[in-house]
Amino acid sequence: MSIDDDDGFEDDDLLESGSGAPASHTPRLAKFFKFMAQKGASDLHVKASRPPLLRMGGQLRPLDMASFTPEQADGYIREILTD
């Protein structure tokens, strides 16, 4: 099962390269979290070499978007971790 573009999720600016936080200091994962809230998803699974997964209704469902590269997955997670 996947969530397609008709559900309002746009990934154009989510898959930018680099591993640091954007200049605005708003984590890029925040867009995923907002989408999750709209869809009633409880969990977000981020792993390199696969699209992000959302837990919805107890089932993991992939987002209909490109897989994260290892650098992207690392960058997204590092934006929300503290030292």
N, C-alpha and C positions, 0 to 999 in steps of 0.2 A: 504494500500500500504506500502511496506517496501523496503528498499535499501538492496540488498543482497551482499554477500561477493565478487561477481564478479565486483562490483564497486570500489574495491581497498581499502575499509576501513577495517582495522584490529583492533579489540578491545582487543587483548590479554593483552597489557600493559596499557590499559586505565582504567580497572576496578580493579586496585590495591587497597587494603584497606588502611585505615588511613585517617586522616582528615587534615594533614599538607602538606605543599608544598614539592615536591621532592627536593633532595639535589641540583639539577641543577638550581632551582628557575625558571624553565620554566613551566608555568601553564600547567597542563594536558589537559585543554580545548584547548590549542593551536593546538593539533592534530585534534580536532573537527573543529576548525576554518579553518585549512588548507584544510581539506576534504570538508568543506562547500564552500570554494572558488573554488575548483576544480569542484564541482557539481552545482555551481550557486545558492546555498541556501542563503537566506537572514537572517533567524533567527534560533537560537538554543534554544530549550525549555528543561530545566533540572528540573526534578521533581522526588522525591523519589518514589519508588515502580512502576516505569515504565521506559521503554527504552527512551533515548533521542529522541526528535522530531526535524525534520528540516522543515522549510518552504521553499518549492520549487514550483515555479509557482503558488503561492498563496495558496497552500494546505499544511497542516501539514502531514508529513510522518515519521513514526517511523523508527529508525535505527534497523536493524536486529541484535540485541545484547541483552544481559541480562539487566534487570531493574537495576537501581541504588538503593542501600540501602540508608536509610536516612543519614548514616554517609558519604557515598561516595558523595551524592549530596551536602551535607554541605561542605565537604572538597574541592570539585571542585570549588564551588562558593567562599569560603573563600580565595582560592589562588589568586583570581583576585580582591578582595575587599581591600580597604585601611582602616586603623583605623579611 
